[in-house]
């Protein structure tokens, strides 16, 4: 009898743990809300008195704003390797968010299951606190496939997001700069083929706040 009770208790604990894990996975997979995206993309206030870094150098900041201005109205494929790296360098210091937006296999078509995420992004970028600044929409892939193939695929996927946002939410195309990095900038460098690396990253280039 005691053995049976112990066995039953063990099964109950195992089931409880399994349900807890399932609940955690469900929470982890929830669509990020527009409010969460707005919060993540809010420019960080400058700290007065700091003299180090490009943010404290007016000339460097002006040069940065000028460069971002040259990206507006540019097509993804017109960007040189140097410009892509310069975008990445600037983006590294800016507010950003990774969005788990999935596409059909070998395609730039957004999966139906990921449309809510893109819609929340559209609502966020329409928020008065963000509207009017320049955003970089980066496309990234995992390491499966050739470098050239993944670069092209990431560019097309970034362009798809831009077209959706302009068509469905009326966001100005000039406010969205698309760039593809293929498999060159994995989110998890230790697991380059992991699906976590297939993502869209949105970066607030902070031009509106900086120019005020």
VOTOR-673426 format. One line per field, with one value per residue (C-alpha): residue number from 0; x, y, z. Coordinates in steps of 0.25 Angstrom, whole numbers, always signed. Layout:
N
n NUM | ...
u X | ...
v Y | ...
w Z | ...
//
This chain:
212
n 0 | 1 | 2 | 3 | 4 | 5 | 6 | 7 | 8 | 9 | 10 | 11 | 12 | 13 | 14 | 15 | 16 | 17 | 18 | 19 | 20 | 21 | 22 | 23 | 24 | 25 | 26 | 27 | 28 | 29 | 30 | 31 | 32 | 33 | 34 | 35 | 36 | 37 | 38 | 39 | 40 | 41 | 42 | 43 | 44 | 45 | 46 | 47 | 48 | 49 | 50 | 51 | 52 | 53 | 54 | 55 | 56 | 57 | 58 | 59 | 60 | 61 | 62 | 63 | 64 | 65 | 66 | 67 | 68 | 69 | 70 | 71 | 72 | 73 | 74 | 75 | 76 | 77 | 78 | 79 | 80 | 81 | 82 | 83 | 84 | 85 | 86 | 87 | 88 | 89 | 90 | 91 | 92 | 93 | 94 | 95 | 96 | 97 | 98 | 99 | 100 | 101 | 102 | 103 | 104 | 105 | 106 | 107 | 108 | 109 | 110 | 111 | 112 | 113 | 114 | 115 | 116 | 117 | 118 | 119 | 120 | 121 | 122 | 123 | 124 | 125 | 126 | 127 | 128 | 129 | 130 | 131 | 132 | 133 | 134 | 135 | 136 | 137 | 138 | 139 | 140 | 141 | 142 | 143 | 144 | 145 | 146 | 147 | 148 | 149 | 150 | 151 | 152 | 153 | 154 | 155 | 156 | 157 | 158 | 159 | 160 | 161 | 162 | 163 | 164 | 165 | 166 | 167 | 168 | 169 | 170 | 171 | 172 | 173 | 174 | 175 | 176 | 177 | 178 | 179 | 180 | 181 | 182 | 183 | 184 | 185 | 186 | 187 | 188 | 189 | 190 | 191 | 192 | 193 | 194 | 195 | 196 | 197 | 198 | 199 | 200 | 201 | 202 | 203 | 204 | 205 | 206 | 207 | 208 | 209 | 210 | 211
u +0 | +11 | +18 | +6 | +4 | +19 | +17 | +4 | +11 | +23 | +13 | +6 | +19 | +24 | +10 | +11 | +25 | +21 | +9 | +18 | +28 | +17 | +11 | +25 | +27 | +13 | +17 | +31 | +24 | +13 | +13 | +21 | +11 | +12 | +14 | +26 | +32 | +30 | +37 | +48 | +50 | +50 | +63 | +71 | +73 | +87 | +94 | +100 | +114 | +119 | +130 | +133 | +126 | +120 | +107 | +115 | +122 | +113 | +122 | +121 | +106 | +104 | +112 | +104 | +91 | +96 | +99 | +86 | +79 | +87 | +80 | +66 | +60 | +71 | +68 | +74 | +82 | +89 | +96 | +111 | +118 | +124 | +110 | +105 | +116 | +114 | +99 | +103 | +113 | +103 | +91 | +100 | +98 | +83 | +70 | +66 | +57 | +58 | +45 | +42 | +36 | +35 | +35 | +30 | +42 | +51 | +42 | +40 | +25 | +21 | +15 | +1 | +5 | +15 | +5 | +1 | +15 | +16 | +3 | +8 | +21 | +12 | +4 | +17 | +24 | +11 | +12 | +14 | +26 | +33 | +26 | +35 | +49 | +57 | +57 | +66 | +59 | +70 | +68 | +76 | +76 | +82 | +95 | +89 | +92 | +102 | +106 | +100 | +87 | +85 | +88 | +78 | +68 | +70 | +69 | +56 | +50 | +54 | +47 | +35 | +33 | +35 | +25 | +15 | +17 | +15 | +3 | -5 | -1 | +3 | +17 | +26 | +35 | +46 | +45 | +49 | +63 | +64 | +77 | +80 | +92 | +89 | +96 | +107 | +102 | +95 | +88 | +94 | +109 | +110 | +99 | +99 | +89 | +79 | +65 | +67 | +76 | +65 | +59 | +56 | +63 | +57 | +66 | +62 | +73 | +69 | +69 | +57 | +61 | +76 | +71 | +62
v +0 | +9 | +6 | +9 | +22 | +26 | +22 | +30 | +42 | +41 | +41 | +53 | +60 | +57 | +61 | +74 | +77 | +74 | +83 | +94 | +92 | +93 | +106 | +112 | +109 | +115 | +128 | +128 | +127 | +138 | +149 | +161 | +173 | +186 | +193 | +183 | +187 | +202 | +201 | +193 | +203 | +216 | +224 | +224 | +237 | +243 | +244 | +258 | +260 | +248 | +251 | +238 | +231 | +236 | +241 | +251 | +256 | +266 | +265 | +249 | +250 | +259 | +250 | +238 | +245 | +249 | +235 | +230 | +241 | +235 | +221 | +226 | +223 | +213 | +199 | +187 | +182 | +196 | +196 | +193 | +184 | +196 | +202 | +189 | +189 | +203 | +201 | +189 | +198 | +209 | +199 | +192 | +204 | +207 | +202 | +189 | +177 | +163 | +157 | +143 | +145 | +132 | +130 | +119 | +110 | +115 | +127 | +141 | +139 | +142 | +130 | +132 | +129 | +140 | +151 | +155 | +159 | +167 | +174 | +177 | +183 | +192 | +197 | +200 | +208 | +216 | +220 | +235 | +234 | +226 | +231 | +239 | +233 | +224 | +209 | +198 | +185 | +174 | +160 | +149 | +134 | +122 | +116 | +105 | +108 | +116 | +130 | +136 | +129 | +133 | +148 | +148 | +141 | +151 | +163 | +158 | +155 | +169 | +175 | +167 | +173 | +187 | +185 | +179 | +191 | +201 | +195 | +191 | +202 | +214 | +215 | +223 | +215 | +225 | +222 | +208 | +204 | +189 | +181 | +166 | +160 | +145 | +136 | +146 | +151 | +139 | +142 | +130 | +128 | +115 | +109 | +115 | +105 | +107 | +113 | +124 | +131 | +132 | +145 | +160 | +170 | +185 | +196 | +210 | +219 | +230 | +241 | +248 | +250 | +253 | +264 | +271
w +0 | +4 | -9 | -17 | -10 | -13 | -27 | -29 | -22 | -32 | -44 | -39 | -37 | -51 | -57 | -49 | -54 | -68 | -67 | -61 | -73 | -83 | -76 | -77 | -92 | -94 | -87 | -94 | -108 | -105 | -115 | -110 | -108 | -115 | -101 | -99 | -112 | -110 | -96 | -102 | -113 | -105 | -106 | -94 | -87 | -88 | -75 | -73 | -69 | -77 | -87 | -92 | -104 | -117 | -111 | -103 | -116 | -123 | -136 | -136 | -133 | -145 | -154 | -149 | -152 | -166 | -169 | -164 | -173 | -185 | -183 | -184 | -198 | -201 | -205 | -197 | -208 | -211 | -197 | -198 | -189 | -182 | -180 | -174 | -164 | -160 | -158 | -149 | -141 | -139 | -136 | -125 | -116 | -119 | -113 | -120 | -119 | -125 | -131 | -133 | -147 | -155 | -170 | -179 | -182 | -193 | -194 | -190 | -187 | -173 | -166 | -161 | -147 | -147 | -153 | -139 | -135 | -148 | -145 | -131 | -137 | -146 | -134 | -127 | -138 | -140 | -125 | -124 | -116 | -127 | -139 | -149 | -145 | -154 | -151 | -156 | -159 | -159 | -165 | -159 | -163 | -156 | -162 | -171 | -185 | -193 | -189 | -202 | -201 | -186 | -189 | -200 | -192 | -180 | -189 | -195 | -181 | -176 | -188 | -186 | -172 | -177 | -188 | -178 | -169 | -179 | -186 | -173 | -163 | -172 | -167 | -176 | -184 | -182 | -167 | -169 | -174 | -177 | -177 | -177 | -170 | -174 | -164 | -161 | -147 | -140 | -127 | -121 | -127 | -120 | -127 | -141 | -147 | -136 | -140 | -130 | -140 | -150 | -146 | -149 | -141 | -140 | -136 | -132 | -139 | -130 | -140 | -136 | -121 | -125 | -135 | -125
//
